[in-house]
Amino acid sequence: MKSRRRPRRTTRNAFRTRAVPSLPPGMRPGLTASIEREIPFEWTIRHFNVALPPVFSTPAMIGMMEVAAAQAVQASLAPGTITVGTRIEVDHLKAVPAGAWVTASAKLEKIDGRFLAFAVEAVSNGQLIGRGRVFRAIIEPKSFTEKAADRAKRKSSP
């Protein structure tokens, strides 16, 4: 008679665990920040391709949203930590020309360990021109930079 032995189960996690910087007490959903800028020509799509119109580019809008998200939590971060972008889900709804004033704002919606999710929007002249979600992670810059440098070395090795 054949033995009906079950495969051995392990409790070992297949994923590598990382140290999560502890969240300070001030880190909570609802934190907000906004930034306002006059759009320079260098932030338009025409700056990169003269065949395109001189309107605010989507990457520049997302950049403003990322800065607002980082600023929303900066004062609540543990000393020696920062946030970096990990993912974006953004709709660019309306075009605005160079010279327009744009306000990008972010609101912290969710905290999952060291990962943060923000609701973001961009407004110009009272009109919503972009909205979505920005995701950021809390990191320690020194170890982050060292790991990135190690990956670059491995990739460039023959």
ZAMARGU-4260 file (C-alpha; in steps of 0.2 Angstrom, whole numbers, plus 5000, padded with zeros to 4 digits):
<rodrens>
0) 5000/5000/5000 | 5006/5017/4995 | 5009/5030/5009 | 4998/5045/5008 | 5010/5057/5015
5) 5006/5075/5013 | 5019/5087/5007 | 5029/5095/5021 | 5022/5113/5024 | 5034/5126/5029
10) 5031/5142/5038 | 5045/5151/5029 | 5040/5165/5019 | 5045/5164/5001 | 5047/5183/5000
15) 5061/5192/5008 | 5056/5203/5022 | 5063/5220/5024 | 5065/5231/5039 | 5050/5244/5039
20) 5055/5261/5047 | 5043/5264/5061 | 5029/5276/5058 | 5029/5291/5069 | 5013/5295/5079
25) 5009/5310/5067 | 5008/5299/5052 | 4990/5297/5048 | 4978/5297/5034 | 4971/5315/5030
30) 4988/5324/5029 | 4988/5336/5015 | 4999/5348/5005 | 4998/5358/4989 | 5010/5368/4978
35) 5007/5381/4965 | 5018/5385/4950 | 5017/5396/4935 | 5020/5384/4920 | 5036/5388/4911
40) 5039/5384/4893 | 5051/5370/4898 | 5036/5360/4906 | 5026/5360/4890 | 5026/5346/4877
45) 5032/5358/4863 | 5048/5360/4873 | 5052/5342/4868 | 5044/5342/4850 | 5041/5358/4840
50) 5026/5349/4831 | 5016/5348/4847 | 5006/5362/4856 | 5014/5373/4870 | 5003/5365/4883
55) 5007/5358/4901 | 5014/5341/4899 | 5007/5326/4908 | 5024/5321/4916 | 5026/5339/4923
60) 5009/5338/4930 | 5013/5321/4938 | 5029/5328/4945 | 5020/5342/4954 | 5008/5329/4961
65) 5022/5319/4967 | 5030/5334/4976 | 5014/5338/4984 | 5012/5320/4990 | 5030/5320/4997
70) 5027/5337/5006 | 5011/5331/5014 | 5020/5318/5025 | 5038/5325/5026 | 5035/5333/5043
75) 5028/5317/5050 | 5043/5305/5044 | 5055/5298/5056 | 5072/5307/5056 | 5083/5300/5042
80) 5069/5294/5031 | 5061/5301/5015 | 5048/5295/5003 | 5050/5289/4985 | 5037/5287/4971
85) 5032/5269/4967 | 5017/5270/4956 | 5005/5282/4948 | 4987/5282/4942 | 4983/5299/4934
90) 4971/5306/4921 | 4976/5322/4912 | 4959/5329/4909 | 4962/5347/4901 | 4976/5356/4893
95) 4983/5372/4899 | 4996/5384/4891 | 5013/5389/4897 | 5011/5404/4908 | 4995/5396/4917
100) 4996/5394/4936 | 4993/5376/4942 | 4990/5370/4959 | 4993/5352/4963 | 4987/5345/4979
105) 4989/5328/4988 | 4979/5320/5002 | 4986/5304/5011 | 4972/5291/5010 | 4980/5275/5016
110) 4995/5268/5025 | 5001/5250/5023 | 5017/5247/5032 | 5030/5258/5023 | 5018/5261/5008
115) 5008/5276/5006 | 4993/5280/4995 | 4988/5298/4990 | 4973/5306/4981 | 4980/5319/4970
120) 4973/5333/4959 | 4979/5347/4948 | 4968/5363/4946 | 4971/5378/4935 | 4959/5394/4935
125) 4946/5384/4945 | 4946/5370/4933 | 4951/5352/4937 | 4964/5347/4924 | 4971/5331/4932
130) 4967/5319/4946 | 4972/5301/4952 | 4982/5292/4964 | 5000/5293/4968 | 5009/5279/4978
135) 5025/5282/4988 | 5036/5271/5000 | 5046/5277/5015 | 5064/5273/5013 | 5081/5276/5021
140) 5091/5286/5008 | 5108/5278/5012 | 5103/5260/5010 | 5092/5264/4995 | 5106/5272/4986
145) 5118/5258/4990 | 5106/5245/4984 | 5103/5255/4968 | 5122/5256/4965 | 5124/5237/4968
150) 5110/5234/4955 | 5119/5245/4942 | 5136/5236/4945 | 5128/5219/4942 | 5119/5225/4926
155) 5135/5232/4919 | 5146/5217/4923 | 5150/5206/4909
</rodrens>
